[in-house]
């Protein structure tokens, strides 16, 4: 949320919305104006917003609370022990009574021909990449018409890009009401975004003329030249590389758990995107609190996480 999610994206949206309001100032009894978009300053502002909030999530904040923070890459070597490859070098082992696994999620990258050579960006890599741009990419292709794709398509279009949004479904925002999705698509198109629903990313190509996305639609293939490419088709739980499968923690698409967030090994809890069913910061925070209480105070106090404000998927 802080570094690559809600905070930078909403800071970018604010700048983009301001530019759009300037172009449409007549609605408010003012004179329409063409905004002079200094893209480098926009991205510097985004970085500054992140920096302002960062101290609240810093190592120093948590050590100030009395928490021992170890920075490194951890893997279970048995159900009660993790081995950590420390960032500063060397290893450390910790044997504990309880664990909470909160490894989050990562972008899904489709197995499409040429994708590894496409120079794609994700919602995690976009921010550092754009920080070096003096102007918004002239031609911006976005694969995925979910929340990430839609909000970034509108923002970059309003900041100077010509955006093409490719979605394989017959409409945007497949998890939302159809009427709401139709309104979003209408606004995107009003902003100038080229929306291609019913189109699947078939392959990526590169030649002397530049990079191209070939999308397959109802009328055949369409070639979309781009200067920047974002893949935003969704996210998946980070499950591999932590030794979960070696110690017998059930995990497929997410880590299986009960109403108290206990995994198949009851002393190990899961919270956040890795536990599902919702990939939201506030859901992760709610689950983290519940799992933390249980890890600290069980069996004296072990609250259920399936409360009315946190419904379970059906």
N, C-alpha and C positions, 0 to 999 in steps of 0.2 A: 504493500500500500504506500509506504513512504517513498521508496526509492524508484520504483518502476510501475506503480499502479495508480491508485486514486489521486495522490497528491500531485505528481507531475501532470497527469492527464487533465485534471480539473484546472490546474494553473494554465495549461495551454488552452483549454476551452474558454477560459475567461478572456484571454487576449483575443482569441478568434471571434468570440461573441461581440467584443467591443468593436472590432473591425467591421463586423456585419452591421452593427447598430449605426456606425458612422455612415455606411453606404445607404442606410435606410432611415436617416435622421428625419426625413420629411414626415414620417408617421408621428413624430413627437413635436411637430411644430418648428423644427429646425431645418437648416439647409443641408441637403445631402452632401457628403464629402468623400473624397477618395482617400482612404487611409494610406499613409506611407508606412508600409510594413518593414521594419528593421528586424529581419528574422533572427539575426544573431542576438539582438537585445531581447527579443521574445524568449529565446531559449535560455539566455542568461538569467532572465527573471524566473523561469521555471526552476532552474538550478538553485536560485536564491531562495525560493519558497521551500524547496526540499531542505536546504541548509538551515533555514529558520526553525523547522520542526524537528530536524534530526537529533538535537540534544535530548529530546524527550525519550528517544529510543536508543540512546548511546550506551556503550559499555559502562561509562562512568556513572550514569543514572542508576544502573542496576547494582553496580558495586556499592554505590551509596546506600542502597537498600539493604546491603549485607549479603547480596548474592555473589557466589563465586562464579565468574565468567571465564570459561576456557574457550579460546578461539582455535578451531581446527575442524578436521573431518573425522567424524566418529563412526565406528562400526561395531555391532555386537559381536563379541567373540564367544559368549555364552549368555544364557538368559539374564544373568545378573551383572555382567561386565561389558563395558565398551572400551575399545582401544581408540585413542585419538591421535591422528597425525597432526601435530601442532603447527599452526601457521608459522611460528618462528623456528621450526625445525624440531626434530625429535618426536618421541611418542610419549603418551601418558595413558595409564589405565585407571578407570574408575569403576569400583564395585558399589552398587547402590541397592536400596530396598525397593524403590519404585523408579520407573522411567515414564516420561511423556514424550511420545514421538510426534513432532510438529514440523515435519520437513517440507510442508507446503506443496506447491504444484509448479509445473513448468509448461511452456508452450508446446502444443502438438504441431509437429511438422509432418506434412503428408508425404507419403512415399510416391512422389511424382518425378518423372524423368527430368533430370537436369536441375533438381531443386538445390542440390549441394553446391552447384556452380552458379546459382542465380543471384548470389550476394543478398539474400533475403535478410530482413530485419524482423524482430518480434517486439512485443510490447516491453520486453526486458532490455533489448539492445538498442531500441530506437533512440532513447534519450541521449546516450553518449554519442551515437552516430550523428544525430542532428545538431549537437552542440558545436560541431566543426563546420557547419554550413553557413555561408553568408546569406543565402536565400533559400526559401522553401524549394524542394525539388520541383522542377518544371512539370514532369510527368510522374505521378505517383500511383502505382498499382497496389490495390489492397485485396487480398484474398480472404474472404470471410465476412459475412454480413451480420455478425452478432454485435453485442455491445461495444467490444473493442474496435472492430472494424468500422462501425457506424460513427462513433464519436470522433475517431481520428480522421476518418474520411471528411467529415464536415469541417473539422478544425483546419486541416491542411488546405482544403479547398478555399476556405475563407482567408487563409494567410498567403495565398498566391499560387498554390499548386493546381494543376488540372488532375483531378483524382478520378480513377476508374475503380469501381467497387465490384468485385466478382463474388457472387454467391451461388452455390450449386442448387440450393432450394429454390422453389418458385416464389419465395418472398423473404424479406429480411426478418431478423429477430424472431427466429422460429419458436422460442420459448414464451413469447409475449402474445397478447391478444392480436388477432389479425387486423382489427381496426386501428390499434395503436401502431402496428408495424407499417400499415399503409400511410399513416400520417407522417411517420419518420421518413419513409421513402420519398413522399411528396416534398418534404422540406429539403432533403438532401438534393433532390433534382432541382428544386428552386434555387438552391445555392450554387448549382452548376456541376454537381457530382454526376458522373456518368455511372448509372447503376445497371449492372447486368445480372439479373436474377436468372435462375435456370441455366447457369453456365458453370461448368466444372473446369478447374485448372488441370489441363491435360498434360502439359510439359512446358519446360523453360528452354530457351535457346539463346545463343549469343553469337554475333558475327561482327564484322567490321562496322556495321551500322549501329550496333549497340545491343542491349538486352531486350528480350521479348518474352512475354507470357502468351502462350497459346491456350485459349479457352474454348472448350467445346460446348456449344449451345444447341438449341432446337433447330437452328438454320445452318448448322455446320460449325467449322472452326473460325475463330476470330483471333487475330494477332494484335496484342496490346504492347506497344513499346513503352518502356519505363526507364526512369532515371533512379527511382527508389521503389523498393518492393517491401510490403509488409505482409507477413502471414499471421492472420489472427483468427484461426478457425476454432480456437478453444484451448483449454489447458487440461493436463492430466496430473494425477498425484505423483509425487516423487517417491518411488517405492524401492528402487534398485540401488545397490551399492552400500546399504546400511546393515547387511547381514540378517535382515528380518526373516528371509526364507531359510536361513541356516539354523535359526533357533526355533522355528515352528510357528511364527506369527502368521496367521491367515491373512493373505493380501492378494487381491486380484486387481480390480480397478481402483480400489481404496483399501485401507486396512479395516478388516471386519472388527466390529466392536458391539458391545451391548449398550443398554440405555445409560450406563454409567461411564461409557467410553473405555471400558476395559476390553482389551484384545483377547485372543485365544489364550494368552498367558496373562492371568488376571493382575499381575503386578506391573504390567506394561499398558499404558494408556495411549490413546491417539486423539489428536485434536487438530482442527483446521482443515484445510483442503485435503490433506492426506486421509482424513477420516470421512469427509463428505457429510451430508449430501450436497451442501451448498458451498460455493466458492466465493464467499464474501468475507471481508475483513471482520465485520461485526459478528458473524457467525463463528469465525475462528476465535475471536476474543472471548465470546461466551463459552465456547467449548474449552478453551484454555483455562478459564477460571474454574470450571467444574472439574476438569481433570486435575488441576493443581490442588484443589481442595481434597480430592479423593487420594491423591498420591501422598499428601501430607498427613491426612487425618483418618484415612480408612483404617480399621472398620468402624471407628467411632462416628465418623461423618463421611458419607459417600453419596453426594447428591446426584440425582438423575439429570441428564442433559436434555431429555425430551420434554421440555417445558412448553407451554402454549406459545411463548415468543420464539421458540426454536423448534418448529414442527418437524417431524421426521417425514422423509419422502414416502409416498405411497405407491 
